[in-house]
Amino acid sequence: MNCEILETLYVRSNGDIPCNDDAGEQLLLGRVEVEPAWTITDVFTGDSFRSLRGSLGAGAAPWSQCERCAWLRPFEEYSDSLAVRRIRKVQIETSLSCNLRCPGCSNQQQVLTRPRPHMMAVELAAQLFDALATERYAVDEIEYCGQGEPLLHPKFPHFVSLAREAYPEAVQRVITNGNVDYAKATGREGINEIFVSCDGARQSSYEQYRIGGKVERALRFMRDVPDNENGVRQRLIWKYILLDFNDSVEELQQAQHMAQDLGVDLLLFVLTHSEHRSERWLAANAAEIPILYPNVRTSVTPVQQRSAGIVPVDEWTVRGYRRPKVLFAVDQLTFDGTRLECAGWGWVPHGVESIAVDVDGRPLGTLTGHLPRPDVGDVHPHVGPRSGFAGHIAGDLPTTGVHRIDVVLTPLRGRPVRIGRRYEFGRV
């Protein structure tokens, strides 16, 4: 059993260090204190971290909240990056204040119940970065988000410059709703990745979730983001959560055209599990979302990345002919106890006839092939734009024991090729 908390650090605006930003938010693991004697190592080696390490290492969830947390990985091998002083991501909540009232967000409740301050003191961030650098922690990413709008902090540019001074090579990222003035909010400090959460291309759909927001403000914010700021290459990502009021084919196509006009590096359509989630687009048919441009992708929220009911026993292996060259990958394979969801892509020189799924060599069903995968062409230019496959298999599936699952690609010419691995069923 594993958890992201042993490779990340989340610091709230008041200095509290919660157990990440999902169900574990109510569990405090420590605090950042603005005083000379404070050290981050004392936090990482304190009672709370010792307890969660012991539980995860023994294959048990540390707390009852873990079972509903997006970051728990019941089927991953235990690992502890903090123990070797490496942090993949430091998450800084510069501001708990927000200018929108999104129904799926806990912001309003937290504003009423959490201890102040709701705007992080720059001195607290300075203490944190100084401790991390002095105590020789490597940091890969620094992300500004949390339960408020980070760019509402009047001194937001100071955080970026402090972080760059301590960790000049770290990727800095901000996640914003974009309902602010770009130049004023960022102070034109270069930020490596700018995620703009804008769930809709039209005000009528956008305002149903981003209550109090204006889609034109978010679009203007994206339009104002330059490719390069103060010598820093800035990557702009439009994050579009698919909800039941913004998921029409027409609006998704409109958003893609707008993204090209805005110069967006990536438009990300996100499948979610929360209230108002899209029922039109699910994991089973996500590959059928009409993708018009190579800088458009689909993704899922973290909780949907937890496989239920199957645990990999060994590595993927390919069986079948190896000449001519075969390109074959499975991106998703999950089991919810009743049906198997599968997605990926495959290519052979003479074309693909069909994609099927076998369990223990027994054919169970076929998947939909020839689906759009423009992302594959970025890496393999000779592969056509419709190399994807996706679908689900239901029915006579095992529920316990170790079984081999194969995805079988049958070319128009030549023998079938199998890519598969063994899974243990029944461990949830």
C-alpha positions as CSV (number, residue, x, y, z in Angstrom):
1,M,0.0,0.0,0.0
2,N,1.2,3.5,-0.8
3,C,0.2,7.1,-0.6
4,E,1.3,10.3,-2.3
5,I,1.8,12.0,1.2
6,L,5.2,10.4,1.4
7,E,6.4,12.3,-1.7
8,T,4.6,15.6,-1.3
9,L,4.2,18.4,1.2
10,Y,1.0,20.6,1.4
11,V,1.2,23.8,3.5
12,R,-2.0,25.8,4.2
13,S,-2.2,29.6,4.3
14,N,-1.9,29.5,8.2
15,G,1.1,27.2,8.2
16,D,-0.8,24.0,9.0
17,I,0.5,20.8,7.2
18,P,-2.5,18.6,6.5
19,C,-2.5,15.1,5.2
20,N,-2.8,16.3,1.6
21,D,-5.7,18.2,0.1
22,D,-8.5,15.6,-0.1
23,A,-10.2,13.6,2.7
24,G,-7.0,13.9,4.8
25,E,-7.3,17.6,5.1
26,Q,-8.9,17.2,8.5
27,L,-5.8,15.4,9.7
28,L,-2.9,17.7,10.7
29,L,0.6,16.3,10.5
30,G,2.5,19.4,11.7
31,R,3.0,23.1,11.2
32,V,5.5,25.5,9.7
33,E,6.6,27.9,12.4
34,V,8.4,31.2,11.8
35,E,11.1,30.7,14.4
36,P,14.8,29.8,14.2
37,A,14.5,26.4,15.9
38,W,11.9,25.0,13.5
39,T,12.9,22.3,11.0
40,I,11.0,20.5,8.4
41,T,12.9,17.3,9.3
42,D,11.3,17.3,12.7
43,V,7.9,17.3,11.0
44,F,8.8,14.4,8.7
45,T,10.2,12.3,11.6
46,G,7.5,13.2,14.1
47,D,4.8,11.0,15.6
48,S,2.2,11.5,12.8
49,F,4.6,10.6,10.0
50,R,6.0,7.6,12.0
51,S,2.4,6.3,12.4
52,L,1.5,6.6,8.8
53,R,4.7,5.0,7.7
54,G,4.2,2.1,10.0
55,S,0.6,1.5,8.7
56,L,1.4,1.9,5.0
57,G,4.5,-0.3,5.3
58,A,2.3,-3.0,6.9
59,G,-0.3,-2.7,4.1
60,A,-2.9,-1.0,6.1
61,A,-4.6,2.4,5.8
62,P,-3.3,4.8,8.5
63,W,-6.7,6.4,9.2
64,S,-10.4,5.8,8.5
65,Q,-10.4,8.8,6.1
66,C,-7.9,7.1,3.9
67,E,-10.4,4.8,2.3
68,R,-12.2,7.7,0.6
69,C,-9.1,9.7,-0.2
70,A,-8.1,10.2,-3.8
71,W,-4.4,9.9,-3.0
72,L,-4.4,6.4,-1.4
73,R,-3.0,3.8,-3.7
74,P,-4.0,0.4,-2.2
75,F,-2.3,-1.6,-5.0
76,E,1.0,0.3,-5.3
77,E,4.2,-0.9,-3.7
78,Y,5.2,1.1,-0.6
79,S,7.7,3.9,-1.1
80,D,9.0,6.8,0.9
81,S,10.7,9.6,-0.9
82,L,10.7,11.9,2.1
83,A,13.0,9.5,3.9
84,V,15.7,10.1,1.3
85,R,15.0,13.9,1.3
86,R,13.3,14.1,-2.1
87,I,9.9,15.9,-2.5
88,R,8.2,15.5,-5.8
89,K,5.8,18.4,-5.1
90,V,5.5,21.2,-2.5
91,Q,2.0,22.6,-2.6
92,I,1.5,26.1,-1.2
93,E,-1.9,27.6,-0.4
94,T,-1.1,31.3,-0.7
95,S,-4.7,32.2,-0.2
96,L,-7.9,30.7,1.3
97,S,-9.9,33.6,0.0
98,C,-11.7,33.0,-3.4
99,N,-13.7,35.1,-5.8
100,L,-16.0,32.2,-6.9
101,R,-18.4,29.9,-5.1
102,C,-18.2,26.5,-6.8
103,P,-20.6,23.9,-5.4
104,G,-18.1,21.1,-5.3
105,C,-15.5,23.1,-3.3
106,S,-15.2,23.2,0.5
107,N,-13.8,26.8,0.4
108,Q,-16.8,28.5,2.1
109,Q,-16.9,26.0,4.9
110,Q,-13.2,26.2,5.5
111,V,-13.2,30.0,5.5
112,L,-15.7,29.8,8.5
113,T,-13.9,27.1,10.4
114,R,-10.2,27.3,9.8
115,P,-7.8,29.3,12.0
116,R,-6.5,32.4,10.4
117,P,-4.6,33.9,8.6
118,H,-6.4,33.2,5.3
119,M,-3.5,34.9,3.4
120,M,-0.1,33.2,3.9
121,A,2.6,35.5,5.3
122,V,5.5,35.8,3.0
123,E,7.8,35.3,6.0
124,L,6.2,31.8,6.5
125,A,7.0,30.8,2.9
126,A,10.5,32.2,3.3
127,Q,11.0,30.0,6.5
128,L,9.7,27.0,4.6
129,F,11.9,27.3,1.6
130,D,14.9,28.2,3.7
131,A,14.4,25.1,5.8
132,L,13.9,22.8,2.8
133,A,17.1,24.1,1.1
134,T,19.2,24.2,4.3
135,E,18.2,20.7,5.2
136,R,19.1,19.5,1.7
137,Y,15.7,18.4,0.4
138,A,15.4,18.1,-3.3
139,V,12.2,19.6,-4.7
140,D,10.9,18.8,-8.2
141,E,7.8,21.0,-8.3
142,I,6.3,23.9,-6.5
143,E,2.5,24.3,-6.9
144,Y,0.3,27.2,-5.9
145,C,-3.2,26.0,-5.2
146,G,-5.2,24.7,-2.2
147,Q,-8.8,25.6,-1.2
148,G,-8.7,29.3,-2.4
149,E,-7.7,31.3,-5.4
150,P,-3.8,31.6,-5.1
151,L,-3.6,34.7,-7.4
152,L,-5.8,36.8,-5.0
153,H,-2.8,37.1,-2.7
154,P,-1.6,40.7,-3.2
155,K,2.0,39.6,-2.8
156,F,1.8,36.5,-4.9
157,P,4.9,37.4,-7.1
158,H,7.0,37.3,-3.9
159,F,6.3,33.6,-3.4
160,V,7.4,32.8,-7.0
161,S,10.7,34.8,-6.5
162,L,11.4,33.2,-3.1
163,A,10.8,29.7,-4.6
164,R,13.0,30.4,-7.6
165,E,15.8,31.6,-5.4
166,A,15.7,28.5,-3.2
167,Y,15.0,26.0,-6.1
168,P,15.9,27.6,-9.5
169,E,15.5,24.3,-11.3
170,A,12.1,23.4,-9.8
171,V,9.0,23.6,-12.0
172,Q,6.6,26.2,-10.6
173,R,2.9,25.8,-11.3
174,V,-0.2,27.8,-10.5
175,I,-3.8,26.5,-10.6
176,T,-6.2,29.4,-11.0
177,N,-9.8,30.1,-12.0
178,G,-8.4,32.9,-14.2
179,N,-11.0,35.5,-13.0
180,V,-8.2,38.0,-12.2
181,D,-5.9,40.3,-14.2
182,Y,-2.9,38.3,-15.4
183,A,-0.3,41.1,-15.2
184,K,-1.4,42.5,-11.9
185,A,-1.8,39.1,-10.2
186,T,1.5,37.6,-11.3
187,G,3.7,40.7,-11.4
188,R,5.0,39.2,-14.6
189,E,7.1,36.7,-12.7
190,G,7.7,33.7,-14.9
191,I,5.7,30.6,-14.0
192,N,6.5,27.4,-15.8
193,E,3.0,26.0,-15.9
194,I,-0.3,27.9,-15.6
195,F,-3.4,25.8,-15.3
196,V,-6.7,27.7,-15.8
197,S,-9.8,25.9,-14.6
198,C,-12.5,27.0,-17.0
199,D,-15.3,24.5,-17.3
200,G,-17.1,25.7,-20.4
201,A,-16.8,27.7,-23.6
202,R,-20.1,29.6,-23.0
203,Q,-21.2,31.7,-20.1
204,S,-24.5,29.8,-19.8
205,S,-22.8,26.6,-19.1
206,Y,-19.7,28.0,-17.3
207,E,-21.6,29.9,-14.6
208,Q,-23.6,26.8,-13.5
209,Y,-20.5,25.5,-11.7
210,R,-18.1,28.5,-11.6
211,I,-20.7,30.6,-9.7
212,G,-19.8,34.2,-9.7
213,G,-17.3,33.8,-12.5
214,K,-17.2,35.2,-16.0
215,V,-16.0,32.9,-18.8
216,E,-14.8,36.0,-20.7
217,R,-12.5,36.9,-17.8
218,A,-10.9,33.4,-17.8
219,L,-10.5,33.5,-21.6
220,R,-9.0,37.0,-21.4
221,F,-6.6,35.8,-18.7
222,M,-5.4,32.9,-21.0
223,R,-5.1,35.3,-23.9
224,D,-2.9,37.6,-21.8
225,V,-0.4,34.8,-20.8
226,P,2.7,35.1,-23.0
227,D,4.8,32.2,-24.1
228,N,7.9,33.7,-22.3
229,E,7.8,35.8,-19.2
230,N,11.0,37.3,-17.7
231,G,13.1,34.6,-19.4
232,V,10.9,31.7,-18.3
233,R,9.0,29.6,-20.9
234,Q,5.4,29.5,-19.7
235,R,3.2,26.5,-20.6
236,L,-0.6,27.3,-20.6
237,I,-3.0,24.5,-19.8
238,W,-6.8,25.0,-20.1
239,K,-8.4,22.5,-17.6
240,Y,-12.0,21.8,-18.6
241,I,-13.9,19.5,-16.2
242,L,-16.7,17.6,-18.1
243,L,-20.0,18.2,-16.4
244,D,-23.6,17.4,-17.4
245,F,-24.2,21.0,-18.6
246,N,-21.0,21.6,-20.6
247,D,-20.3,18.3,-22.4
248,S,-22.1,18.6,-25.7
249,V,-20.2,17.8,-28.8
250,E,-20.8,21.3,-30.1
251,E,-19.4,23.0,-27.0
252,L,-16.3,20.7,-26.8
253,Q,-15.6,21.5,-30.4
254,Q,-16.0,25.2,-29.8
255,A,-13.6,25.1,-26.8
256,Q,-11.0,23.4,-29.0
257,H,-11.2,26.1,-31.7
258,M,-11.0,28.8,-29.0
259,A,-8.0,27.1,-27.5
260,Q,-6.1,27.4,-30.8
261,D,-7.0,31.1,-31.0
262,L,-5.8,31.7,-27.5
263,G,-2.5,29.9,-28.0
264,V,-3.2,27.3,-25.3
265,D,-0.4,24.7,-25.1
266,L,-2.8,22.0,-23.9
267,L,-6.6,21.7,-23.5
268,L,-7.4,19.0,-21.0
269,F,-10.9,17.5,-20.8
270,V,-11.2,16.0,-17.4
271,L,-13.6,13.1,-16.4
272,T,-14.7,13.5,-12.9
273,H,-16.5,11.5,-10.2
274,S,-18.2,14.4,-8.4
275,E,-21.7,15.8,-8.5
276,H,-22.9,17.0,-11.9
277,R,-20.3,14.8,-13.6
278,S,-20.9,14.1,-17.3
279,E,-22.9,11.0,-18.0
280,R,-22.3,11.4,-21.8
281,W,-18.5,10.9,-21.5
282,L,-17.2,8.1,-19.2
283,A,-14.0,6.1,-19.0
284,A,-15.5,3.5,-21.3
285,N,-16.0,5.9,-24.2
286,A,-13.5,8.7,-23.4
287,A,-11.5,7.8,-26.4
288,E,-14.6,8.8,-28.5
289,I,-14.6,12.4,-27.4
290,P,-14.2,14.4,-30.6
291,I,-10.6,15.5,-30.6
292,L,-9.8,18.0,-33.3
293,Y,-6.3,19.1,-32.6
294,P,-3.1,17.4,-31.3
295,N,-2.9,19.7,-28.2
296,V,-6.1,18.3,-26.8
297,R,-6.2,15.5,-24.3
298,T,-8.5,13.7,-21.9
299,S,-7.7,12.9,-18.3
300,V,-9.3,11.7,-15.0
301,T,-9.5,13.0,-11.5
302,P,-7.0,11.3,-9.1
303,V,-9.6,9.2,-7.3
304,Q,-10.4,7.5,-10.6
305,Q,-6.8,6.4,-11.0
306,R,-7.3,3.9,-8.2
307,S,-7.9,0.4,-9.6
308,A,-10.5,-1.6,-7.7
309,G,-10.3,-5.3,-7.4
310,I,-7.1,-6.2,-9.3
311,V,-3.5,-6.0,-8.5
312,P,-0.7,-6.5,-11.0
313,V,1.5,-9.5,-10.3
314,D,4.2,-9.0,-13.0
315,E,5.3,-6.8,-15.8
316,W,3.6,-6.4,-19.2
317,T,4.8,-8.9,-21.7
318,V,4.2,-9.0,-25.5
319,R,3.6,-12.3,-27.3
320,G,3.4,-12.7,-31.0
321,Y,5.5,-11.8,-34.0
322,R,8.0,-9.0,-33.6
323,R,8.6,-8.3,-37.3
324,P,7.4,-6.2,-38.9
325,K,7.5,-3.7,-36.1
326,V,4.5,-3.6,-33.7
327,L,3.6,-0.6,-31.5
328,F,1.2,-1.5,-28.7
329,A,0.3,0.1,-25.4
330,V,-2.4,-0.3,-22.7
331,D,-3.1,3.1,-21.0
332,Q,-5.9,2.0,-18.7
333,L,-7.0,-1.3,-17.2
334,T,-9.4,-1.2,-14.2
335,F,-11.9,-3.6,-12.7
336,D,-14.8,-2.4,-10.5
337,G,-15.9,-5.9,-9.5
338,T,-18.3,-6.4,-12.4
339,R,-16.7,-5.0,-15.5
340,L,-13.2,-4.5,-16.9
341,E,-12.4,-1.0,-18.4
342,C,-9.6,-0.9,-21.0
343,A,-8.1,1.7,-23.2
344,G,-4.9,2.1,-25.2
345,W,-3.5,2.2,-28.7
346,G,-1.9,-0.1,-31.3
347,W,-0.3,0.0,-34.7
348,V,1.1,-2.4,-37.3
349,P,2.2,-1.4,-40.8
350,H,-0.7,-3.1,-42.7
351,G,-3.5,-2.0,-40.4
352,V,-5.5,-3.3,-37.4
353,E,-8.5,-5.6,-38.0
354,S,-9.7,-5.9,-34.4
355,I,-8.8,-5.5,-30.7
356,A,-10.1,-8.1,-28.2
357,V,-9.6,-9.0,-24.5
358,D,-8.7,-12.5,-23.2
359,V,-8.5,-13.8,-19.6
360,D,-6.4,-16.9,-19.2
361,G,-6.5,-17.4,-23.0
362,R,-10.3,-17.3,-23.0
363,P,-11.9,-14.7,-25.3
364,L,-14.2,-12.4,-23.5
365,G,-15.1,-9.6,-25.9
366,T,-13.9,-6.9,-28.3
367,L,-13.0,-3.3,-27.8
368,T,-13.8,-0.3,-30.1
369,G,-10.9,0.4,-32.4
370,H,-9.8,3.1,-34.8
371,L,-10.4,5.8,-32.2
372,P,-8.7,9.2,-32.3
373,R,-5.3,9.3,-30.5
374,P,-3.6,12.5,-31.9
375,D,-1.2,12.4,-28.9
376,V,0.4,9.2,-30.2
377,G,1.4,11.0,-33.4
378,D,3.5,13.5,-31.3
379,V,5.9,10.6,-30.5
380,H,5.3,8.4,-33.5
381,P,4.7,10.6,-36.5
382,H,4.2,7.6,-38.9
383,V,1.3,6.3,-36.8
384,G,-2.1,7.4,-38.1
385,P,-4.5,9.7,-36.1
386,R,-6.9,6.8,-35.3
387,S,-4.7,4.2,-33.5
388,G,-6.8,4.2,-30.2
389,F,-9.0,1.6,-28.7
390,A,-11.3,1.6,-25.7
391,G,-14.3,-0.2,-24.2
392,H,-15.4,-2.4,-21.4
393,I,-15.9,-6.1,-20.9
394,A,-18.6,-7.4,-18.5
395,G,-20.0,-10.8,-17.8
396,D,-18.0,-14.0,-17.0
397,L,-15.0,-12.4,-15.2
398,P,-13.1,-13.9,-12.3
399,T,-13.4,-12.4,-8.9
400,T,-10.6,-14.1,-7.0
401,G,-7.3,-15.7,-7.7
402,V,-4.4,-14.8,-10.1
403,H,-5.3,-14.6,-13.8
404,R,-3.7,-13.3,-17.0
405,I,-5.4,-10.5,-18.9
406,D,-4.3,-10.1,-22.5
407,V,-5.3,-7.4,-25.0
408,V,-5.1,-9.0,-28.4
409,L,-4.4,-7.0,-31.6
410,T,-5.2,-8.8,-34.8
411,P,-3.6,-7.2,-37.9
412,L,-5.1,-7.2,-41.3
413,R,-2.1,-9.4,-42.3
414,G,-0.2,-11.6,-40.0
415,R,-0.6,-13.3,-36.6
416,P,-2.3,-11.7,-33.6
417,V,-0.1,-10.0,-31.0
418,R,-0.9,-10.1,-27.3
419,I,0.1,-7.7,-24.6
420,G,-0.7,-8.8,-21.1
421,R,0.2,-9.4,-17.5
422,R,-1.1,-11.4,-14.5
423,Y,-3.4,-9.8,-12.0
424,E,-4.6,-10.9,-8.6
425,F,-8.4,-10.5,-8.4
426,G,-10.4,-9.8,-5.3
427,R,-8.0,-7.5,-3.4
428,V,-9.9,-4.2,-2.9
